[in-house]
């Protein structure tokens, strides 16, 4: 049967358009009862429902109770087309979770296309809202299932948290309950009660606490349009959880500062908020106080932030949050606080992420959850509650266990680490796959070239190889090739493996494992450019003069056979050994000479050579626990590979931007605002060093000048300055060329740049390979490849994934550092790199370790008065009594592992030299 739907749509210009859509109805739609998609005899028992029954879920139940729905006991559920469409529209994360359940045959979830079934569809009534129509469609479908099941002495039960919908359902003779009422009556699964989201029920009300009311969304939108309110994503400070900022380009400095609990007004890190800007007289400055997240409940600091008394010139735009536009809540890892009255069901949960507030939950499993890492979700934050309210999701394992802590850091940084789905694995070729003859005929055969790879030890996902050949044509020219794994040959657009790689965005390297972007058959075998056979590659080949000037560039799909898979150390030894004269060694020497010229030229153009403390762990082969730790050694061969990868990326960027000016995938590094350099400049002045930060070129020259020996200045100061300079930088980001006008890469001093050289571990490089292949006729374009809005959407996800991968890698280093120092007590030299009003941050170069030493804590870690602290901001100095501590001061610290704080197990730094009476042992945040 053919029906029609009529929609009235208002255009941007204000015109009303009438849209008529055809709507097909059928009488043979599968309802799941006559197939194995639903059990014939549901086993879940409930005291409210005496008969076997199937569940029909309303949209609001799915949106708020997914942790209950995902429990293994919840089976035989009917998901209506109406509900599925609404969930997809309202919450992409929930829709993905629901889709995962629908793909699991054990859960027995069935999607019923009720809007195309002649018995369950109805037309919209006059003046009926879309929400009311959806509710009526849900009730009609529930009635349909009740009628179908009546002959089998079974029932259909509607779960809805909409009071009106529930009441209408009961009036119509249906069985309907709220999710909470139904779950409380489930037989044999008391743990479900902990998973219930308390959306409309306050766990705790404290009338002494009263946050300002949030304005309605309509009021916020109106205020944003008129300019009264500013919209942005809240970024809570890592050093002070009572202080945050939102980016706002149209205010001075581009940021609005928000300080104190009341001004933050129940907003959580990364929420999209509306902010009302305060008058200039009320503007403040970021606090110099670092808050210690180890302080236990009941001993917390004031709800307000220490506000600096500053001149008008140093004040920054400040404001208060008046409403939440979009919540960015996610499941949080952490622990339950071990305090309170025995038998209590209400407890405080402390998240591992210090920027997230404690969460109040109800649980009947308190005894079994103490000492465990658990996951909790936020449900709501009432105005009369100091903390947000949430519910228990699941337990991860014992605190301190390495596998548990690894799971925590992966979840906290949203790193997808589940096994690849069968749909993804079905896209892979056979493990015995060999290059077909037809493919060989399409490619340049470079298997006879002296090609080799140079990588860190233990590398199995080899993305890149190099070659060098003296052309001997009388011109003195040479040929240099960069050969990159041709991953795009195996990962075709819009396939499940392509969608999974796009979602993951990047491979994540932890200290003891690697979370691959693509399955191991590709990353460590068929795509990896190992020296054990033929491989498909995408080659960038230059004809160059001996002074490293490019005479000609060409790109081609190729087949190569690496002659050697080398480590940086092995390649360096070959270069340095005069007895070695084979083609690979001669090529390495030629590459090394050219690389040095390329690097000096880049630096002359303003490229920055920055620094960061990096360490490598040696792990036990059986337990994988760290048994040794050392800083990474950089050799000429590290720089050699880097220079040619940079050159290839620049060459490819220039080419694809010329060929596809509207949709090239590029990478830019914005120049930092001048204020970012204030800390660096002030720190340098303490050593009588003047830094010019007006351009990247001037900064590079200033940093080079700081390396020259000066009386009374430690030679390591220049390295510390480069470390501080690194922290002044903004993040580099991917973007679509058709949506930006500024392509410059500040750090590399490059006019245009992209990522081409690591497609095994970066999805951005796969996108670039597809553009490059299309530009040389080696592959075809497709609509998504040329859609600049879609490309930018993908780039936004890649930027997020790369940022999270970096944070996860740092967290992994911190975890392994803690494991390494368990049971150890080590005295080691360090340097003060930051001075705050109540703390100093110390860097220990030998271990790449950085920690915060709080100066307002006594030997037991208890809060002390700050009366004996005198902070001199402009001199980057703090006096503890008569003892002065200044940035770049050399200190001696005793390093140990602090297991006393069960949540934030961390490294303790005890100042040994100078010795500070009364605060000689204070905890650090490392």
N, C-alpha and C positions, 0 to 999 in steps of 0.2 A: 504494500500500500504506500502511496506517495502522499506525503503531507507537505506543508510549507511552514517555514519559520519566518516571521517578519521582525526585523530589528530596526530600530530608529537610532541613528548614530549622529552625534553632533561633531562637525569638523572643527578644525582650529579657527577657521574664519567665522564660525558661529552658525553656519548653515546646517539644516537638518536633512540627513539622507535616509531614505527608506531602502533597506536592504532585505530582499526576499531570498531565502535559502530553501532548497529542497530537502525534505527530511523523509528518509525511507523507513518503513516499519515492516517487520516480518513476524510470522507466526511460528518459525522454526529455530528460534534463538536457543542455544544450549544454556541450561540453567545449572549445570554441574552436578545435578542429582542423579543423572543416569550414566555418569562416567565415573572414573576412578579419581577425578580431581577433588572430590569431597568424599570423606568416609561415609559408608552407609550407616554406621553406628558410632556417632561421636562419643568419646569417652569422658570428656571434661564434665565433672559433677559440680552442681551449684545448689545450695540450699533453697534458693529462691525459685528455681526451675526444676520441678520434679521429673520432667521427661528429658529424653535425649534432645539436644537442641543445636542449632546452628546460629552463629552470630552475624548480625548485619551491623556494620559500624557507620556512624555518622562522621562527617568531616571533622568536627571539633574533637572527637575522641582520638582520631588518628593524629591530628596535629599536636595534641598535648600528652598522649599516653603511649607513645611508641615504645618506651622501655617496657611497659606491660605487654604490649602487643608482640614484641620480639621474644618474649619468654617462650621456651619450648612447649609449655602446656597449652598455650593459646593456639588452637588449631580449628579447622573447619569454619573458616570465616569467609563471608561473602562481601566482596568489595564491589560496590556499584560503580558503573561508569560515571554517574553523576558525581559521586564522591571523589573518585580518582582524578577527574578533571579539575575539581576545585582544589584538591591537595596540591596538584602540580602547579596551579596558578598561585597558591598562597605560600608555599614553602618548598623550594627546590631540595634542600637537604632531607626533609621528611619524605618527599617523593622518592628520592634515591633509596632511602632506607626501606620504604614500602616496596619499591621495585625489586630490591634484593630478596625480600620475603616472598614475593610473588614468583620469583625464579626458583625457590626452594620447594621441591615436590613434597618434602616431609611435613611442611607446615600446612598443607591442604588449604591454601588461600585461593579463592576463585573469583575472577573478574566477570561480572555479569553486565552485559551491554543493555542495561535496562531502558535506555532511551531509544533503542531500535527494536524493542520487543513490543508487539502490538498490545500485549496485556498489561504493560507497565509504563507506557508513555501517556502523557496527558498534555494538553495545550495549556498555555499560560492564561490565567484569568485576567480580566480587565483590572488594571491598577495593582496587580500582584507583583511584589518585588521579586527579583531573581533569587534572593535568599529563601523567601517563602515558597517559591516554586520548587527549588531544590529540596527543601524539607518535605514538601508534599510528594515529590517523586520518590524520595527515600521511604516514606510511609507506604506508598502504593506498592513499591517493590517488596517491602517487608510483608504486606498483606498477601501479595502473590505467593511468596515462599511459604507463608503460614498455610495457605490453601493447598499448596502442592504437598506439604508435609503432613497434613491432617490425617490422611489415609494410613500413614505409617506410624501414627501415634508419636510424632516428633513435632518440634516447634521451632519457629524462627524468633530470635530475641533481638530487638533493636537496642543498641547501646548509644545513648546520646547524652551530652552534657548541656544541651539546649533545653531549658526548663519548659519553654512553650511547645517545642516539638515533642518532648516527652509526654506532656499533658494531652496534646492532640492525639498522639498515638494510643494512649490509654483510652481516651474517649472513643476511638475508632475500634476498640476491642483488640488491640495489639498488645503483645508483651514487650514492655520497654522499661529500661532502668538507666540510671546514670552509671558511668564507668566505675565510680567509686563504690556505689552500692552493690554492683554485681561482683566486683573483685573481692570485696570484704566477705562475700558469701561463697567464694570458690572453695571447694573441699580439697585439702591435701597440699595446698601451696601457700603457706602463710608468708613466704618471702615476697609474694606479689604486692603485699601491702606497702613494703618499703619502696617499691618502684612507682607507686601512684604519684602523679604530679598534683601538687596542692595549688591549683590555679586560682580558685576562688575562696580558699580556706586559709585563714591566718594561723600559722603554727604558734606564733608568739606576738602579743601586742604589748608595747611599752608606751604608755601615754606620755612619759617624760621625754620621748623622742618624737619629733614631728618635722618631717621633711616638707618642703613646699610642694603643693599640688602640681602635678604635671599638666600643662595645657593640652587641650584636645588637638588632634592632628589638623583639623580644619583651621584652628587658631594659629598653629605653628606655620602652616602653609601660607596663610594670609600674611603673617608677620614677616616671613622670609621674602615674599613678593614685594612688600613695601620697604624692606631693608631694615626693619626694626630688629629682626633676629638674624643670626648668621648660622649656617648649617655646616657641619663637618663631622669627621670621625674623631672620636676622643682617643687620645694617646696618653695613657697614664705613665708617669715617670717610673723608671726602674729603681731609682734611688729614693723616691718619696711617693708612696702610694696615695697620699692625700693631695696630690698635685698632678694636673694634666694639661694638655694643650689640644687645640684643634687648628688645623691649617685653614687660613682665611686670607687669600691673596689680596683682598681689597682693604686690609688694615695695615697699619705700620708694622713692619717686620714680618708680615705674612702669617702671624700666629696669634691666637687668643689664649691667654693663661687662665686656668681655672684652679682655685685653691680652696681647700677645706671641704669637709663632708657636706655641709649645707649647699655650697655652691656647686659641688659635683652632683648633688641631688639624685642619688640612687642610680646614676649612670655607671656602666661597667666598661672597662677597657674595650675599645673598638666599636662601641655603640655609635650609631649615627644620631647626633643630637642637635638641638636648636639652642643657641646661646644668645643671651642678651648682653650686649657690651656695656660695661660700666662707664661712668663719666671719667674723664682723665684724672680728676682729683683722687679717684678711688683705685687707679691703676697701681699695680704692685710689681714685684720682680721675682723671678724664680728663687725658691728657698735654697740656702746653702747647707741646710741640715739634711743629713742622710738618715732615713728611718730604718731601724733594725727590725726586720720581719720576724726575728726569733722571739720577740717579746710575747709572753703568754697572755691569754685573756685575763682580765682583771688587773693587769699591770700595764695597760695600754697608755700611750701618750695622749695628749689633748687631741680633741677632734679637729682642732684648727691647725693650720700650718704656721710655722715660724715665718712671719712676714718681714722681709728686709726693710729697714728704713733707708731709702735711697733717694737720691736727687731726682728731679723730674726727668732729667736727661736719660736716666737708667731705667725708668719705669717702662713697662711693656703693656700693650692692650690686655685688659683683664675683663672677666665677665662671669656670668653664672648660667647654669643649665636650666632652662625653663620647660623642657619637654624632650621626650625620646621619639625620634622619627622612625628608627628601626633598631631593634635589639640584635646584637651579634653574639648572643649566648651560645655556648657549646658545652659538651660534657667536659668537666674539669677533673684532673687527677690530683690526689692529695691524701690526707689522712684525717681521721677523727681525733679530736683533742681528748686526751685521757684525763678528764676531770669531771666533776659533777657528782650528784647523788646516785648511788647504786639503784638500779631499777628504772631510772629515767629513760624515756624514749626520745627526748629531744636533745640533740647534740650539735656541737659546732664542728664544722668541717673546715680545715685549712688547705687551700689549694697550693699546689707546688709552684704555680705562677704567682709571684709576689705582687703582681699588679691587680690581682683579682681579690675582692674582699672575702672574708670568711662567710660561710653559708650555713644557715640553720636547717637541719634536716630531722626527720623522725625515722628511727630505726629500732627494730626489736632484735637486731643482731649485734648489738654493741660489743659484747664480750668477744665474739669471734672476729670482729673487724679491727680491734685494737692491735696495732703492730702490722697492719696490712695497708698497702696502697690500694685506694679505692677510687671509683669514678662516681661523680655526683653531677646532677644537672640542676640548673636554676629554674624555678617555676614562676616566681613573682617576687616583687620587693614592695611590700605595703609601706605607706608613709609613716606608720608608727612602729616600724621595726628597724633596729640598728643594722641588721644584716639581711641580705636577700634570703628567701626561703627556697628550698629545693628538695630533691629526693635522691636516694641511693640508686645507682644504676648497676654496678657490679664491682667485684673485687679483682684486683690484678695479681696479688701475690705479696710475699713478705717484704717489708721495708729493708733495704740494703742488699737484697738479692740482685745480682747483676742483671739477670734476664728480666726481672720485674722492673728495675730502674731503666733498662733499655726500652721496655714497652712504654713506660711513662713518658720518656723524652720523645718517642715517636708519636704518641697520641697528643702530647702537649703542643707539638709543632705540626700537627695535621699531616704527618707523612704517611701516605698510603703504603702499607706493608703487608697486606693480605696476599695470599698466594694468587697467582694469575688465574683468572676464571677459565673454564673449559672453552668458552667462546674465543678467548684470546689465544689459547694454546692451539685451537683448531686452525688458526691463521699461519702457524709455523710450517716450514717445509720439513721434510724428513731429516733426521739427524745425519743420515748418510748422503744428504744432498750434495750434488756436484754441479759445477757451472755447465749449463747446456751449451752445446756447440753453437746453436743459434745466437746465444747471448755473447759468446766469444767473438763472433763475426761482427757484432755491433760496436765493439770496443777497441780502443788502442791497446795493443799488446806490449806491456812494459815489463814483462817477466824477466827479461835479460838485464835490466838496469840494476846498478848497485844500491838497492833500496834497503833501508833498515829503520827500525823504530828505537826510540830512546825514551824510557819511562821510569817511574819509581819502582823499587823492588817489589815483587809480588803482583804487579799489575797484570790482569788477565783481559781487561776490556780495552784493548789497544785501538785507539781511534785513528792515529796518525803515523805516517812514515815519511821519510825524507830521502832525497837522492841529490848527488852533485856530480856533474860530468864536465870535464874540460872539453869544449867543442873542437879545439885544435883547428880552427878555420882561419887562422891568421889574424883575427880581430882581437884576440885575447878574451873573447867572451866565454862565459860558462853557462851551463844549464842547471837550474835548481828546480826541484819538484817537491811539492807537498801533496801527499796522497792520503785521502781521508776515506774511512770506511763508508761504503755505499749502502747505508742503512735504508734509505728510501726505496731501494730496489725490493726489499723484503716487506716493508711496511707501506702498504698502499692506502690512499686516502679513504676515509670514512669506513674503514674496516674496524672490527672490535679491537684489534691490537693497536691501531692508530688512535682510536678514542681513548684507550687506556694510557698510552704513552702521552697523549696530550693532557690528560687529567693529572698524571704524576708529574709531568713537566721536566723532571731531572732525576738523575741517580743521586742517592744520598749516601755519602761515605762516612760511616762511623768508625771508631777506633778498632772495633773488632768484627765488623761486618759491613756489607754493602747492600743497600736496598735498590735493586735495579729498576730502571725505567722500562726496560724491555726484558723478556725472558732470557735466561742464561744461554739457551741454544744460539741466540743471536749475539748477545753481549760478550760472551766469552768464547764463542766458537766461530760460527759462520761469518759474522761481521768483523770479529777481532782480527786485526792485521798481524797475526802471528807468523813465525818463520817456519811453519810446517806445511805449507801448501799454497795453492793459488787463492786469491781473494779478489772480490770486486771492489773497486775504488772509484772515487771521484777526484780527479787530479787537477791541481793548479800548477802550471809549469811556466817558469820565467826564463827568458834569456837575459843575462845580467852581465854588466861590466865588472872588472875586478875591484872597482871601487863601489860595488853594490848598487849601481844605478840600474833600474829596470829598463831594458831595451824593448822587450816584447812580452806580452802575457797571453796565455791561452788556457782554456778549460776543456776537459774531456772526461768522458766515462772511460775507465780503463780496467785492465786486469793486471794484477801485480803479484810478485812472489818475493816476500821479504827475505833478505839474505841473513838478517840477524835481528833478534829481539833483545835489545841491550838495556841495562840499567844506566842511570846517569854516571855512576861510578865506573862501570865497565867501559862506557864510551870515552870517559875522560882518560882512563888508563891507556886505551888504544891510541888516542890523540897524542899523549905524552910519550909513548914508546917509539923511539926513532927506528927501532928494528922492524916495525910493522909497516908494510908497503902495499898491502892488498887494496883492492878497489874500494871496499867499504871504509877502511881507515883513511885512505887518501880523501875520500868524499867527506868524511867527518871533519878532517882538518880544513878542507875548503869551506865547508859550511860554517865552521867556527870562526874563521877569519872574516867572512862576510857578515856574520851575526854581530861581531864586535863593531864593525863599521855602521851597520844598521842601528845598533843601540846608541852609539855616540851621536848619530844624526838625530834620532828621536829625542834624546835628552837636550840636544842643542835647540830643537824646535819647541821645547817646553814640557816634554813628558816628565812625569814625576817618578822618582824612585823612592817609594815609601817602604815601611817596615811593619811587621807584626810578629810577636813572639810565637813561633810554631814549634811543636814538639812531636816526636815520634815515640810510640810505645812499642816495646818488645814484649810479646805476650807468650805465656806458657802454651805449648802446643796441645796440651790436653784440656786444661781448665780455661784457657783463653784469658786468664787474669794477667794484668800487667806485671812484669817482673823487672823491667828496666825502662828508663825514660831518658831521652836525650833531645836536645834541640836539633832541628833539621839542618843539615849541611848543604849549602848551595855551591855548585860548581859551575864552571864555564859552560858545561853541557846543558845545565838547566836553562841558562840564558840563551844558549844557541837554539834550543827547541822553541822557547818562548818567542824569540824574534821572528822566526819563520812562520809560526802560527799567527802572530799579529799581522805580519805582512800579507798572508793569505786571506785573513779576515778583512783587511782593508781593501785588497784587490777585488774580492768577491762583492763587498758592499758597494763599491763604486760601480761595478758592472751591473748588479741587479737593480740598483737605483736608476741607472740610465735606461735599462730595458723595461722596468716596471716602476715608473716614478710615483704611481699612486698607491702601490701595494707592496713595496719592498719591506721586508722585516729587518729592521736595523736596531742598533744598540747605542744609546747615548749616555753620557755621564755629565749631568748638569754641573756647572761651576757652583761652589758653595757660596752662600751669602757672606759678606764681609764679617758679620757678627760671629760666624762660626769659628773664626780664627782668633777671637779674643783671648781664649785660654792659652792657645799656642804662643801668641805674641807676648803675653804677660809672663809665661813660663820662661821664654827665651831671655827676656829682660833681666831675670834674676841672675843670669850668667853673662850679663852685659852683651847679649847678642841681639842685633836688630834684624828682624825678618820682614821682607817685603812680600806681601801676599796679594798684590794688585792683580797679577796674572799667574798662570801656572809656570810660566818661564821664570818670572822673578822669584817665585817660591822655590823652584828647583835650584836656582843659583844661590839663594839664601841658605838652603839646607846643605848645599855643597860647601859653601864657605864655613859653615858651622863645623865641618869635619877637620878644618885646619887646626893644628895644635895651638892652644892658647894657655897662657900662664894660669894655673889654678883651676882649670876646667878639665874634668874627667873626659877621656876620649869617648866613653860610652854615651855622653850627653847627646851627641849627634844622632845616635840610634834612637834614643828616647824622643828626640824632637821629631824624627820621622814616624815613630809610633803615634805620637800625639797628632801629627799632621794627618795621618790616616783617619783618625777619629773626627776630624773636621769635615771630612768628605761626605757628600750625599751619595745615595745608592745609584749605581748605573741601572738603566731600565731598557727593556725592549719596547719598541713602538712601531707603528705603521707609518711609512714615509708620507702617505697622502694626508695624514692628520697632523703633521708637525712641520715646522719650517726650520727649526734649529737642530742640526744633526750632530753637532760637535761632541767629541769625547774629551772632557777636560783632563782626566788623568793621563791619557795617552797622547794628548795634543794632536789628535787626529780629526780631520774635517768630517770623516764619515767612517763608520765601523759597524760590523755585524759579527755574528758567531756562525762559523762554517765548519770548524775543525773538530767538533766533538759530538757527532750525531748519535753515538751509542748512548751517551749520557745526558744529552740536552735536546729537548723537542724543538727548540728554536732553530737548531742547526738542520733538522729534518725539513722544516719549512723553507729554510734558505736553500737547501739542496734542491727542493722541488722547483723553486723559482729559477735557480741557475740552470737546472736541467731543461726547463721549458725555454729558457733564453737561447740555448745552443741547439735546440731541436732534438734533445735526447729524451724528452718526455713531453706530455701534453699538459695544458692548463686545465683547471676545473673551476667551477663557479666560486667555491669557498676560497680558493687561492687568490682570487682577484677581488674579493669583497673586503674593502678596507675596514669596515665596521666590525666584521667578523674577525679579521686579523687582529684588530686592536683588542677585542674581547679575549682572544687567546693570549695575546701578549700580557694583558693584565693578570691572567691566571699564572703565566710563566714567571712574572715578576714576584708574585706572592710565593710561588713554590720555591723559587731560588732563595728568597729571603728566609723562608722557613727551613730550608735545607742547611743554610749557613748557621742558623741558630741551633739546629739539631746537632750539627757537627761540633759546635762549641760546647754544647751540653754534654756530648759524649766525651770530649776531652776532659771536662770538669769531673765527670763521673769516674773516669779511669785514673785521674789524678788522685781522687779520694781513695780509690782502691789501692793505688800504689803506696800511699802514705799510711795506710792502716798499720798500726803497731810500730810506726817509725817515729823517731824524734831527730830532726835534722836542723843544724844551724847553717844558714846560707845568706850570702850577700844579696841585698835588694836595693831598689831605688824608689823614692817617693815620686809618683807621677801626677797625683792630684791631691789638693788640699781642700777640705771642706770645713764647715763651721764646727763640726763635732767629730771629724774623722780624717784619716789620710788613706790614700790608696797606694799600695806598694806592689811593685813588679819585681819578681825574682827571675832574672834572665835565664839562669841555668835550667829551670824547669818550665819556663814559659808561663809561670803562675802569677796571677794577680789577685790581690785580696784587699778588703777594706778593714782597717783597724779603727774601731770606734774608740774615741777618747773620752766619751761620757759614760763608760761602763767600768765597774770595779773588777777585781780579780775573779769574782764569781759571775760576771756578766750582768750584774744588777745596775739599774740606772743611777747615775750620780749627778750632782749639780754641775752645771757648766760654768760656775763662777771662776774656776781656775783656768778656763780656756779663753785665750785672746786671739781672735781670728783677724788677720790683716789681709783682706782680699786682694788688694792691688799688688801686694808683694808675694802672693801665693804662699803665705806663711801662717803658722799657728803656734802660739806659745802655750805650752802646758806648764803652768807655773813659770819658772825661769828658763825652761828648756824650749828652744826654738826648733820647729820642724818646718822645712821649706821644700818646695818642689825640686826634684833632682838630687836631694840629699841622699847620700849613701847610708844605708842602715844595715844592721845585721838582725835577722829574724830567725826565730825557732819555729820550724814547721812541724805540725802534728795534725792528726785527724780527730775531729770533734764529733763523736757519736752521741753526745749528750742530748743534742737537739734532734728529736726523732724525725721531724719533718725535713729540716734543711741540714742534713748531715753534710759537713763541710770541712774545709781546711782551717785550722787555727794558726794564726800568725802571732807570735809573741815577740814584742820588740825587745831584743837583747842589747842592742846598742843603737841609740842611747837608751838607757834604762829609765823608765818613767815610774816613779814611786806611786804605789797604790793602784796603778792600771797596767802593771807589767805584763799581764796575760789577758788579752781581750780577743773575742772571736772575730773572725774575718768572714766576709762574704766573698767566696771565690767561685 
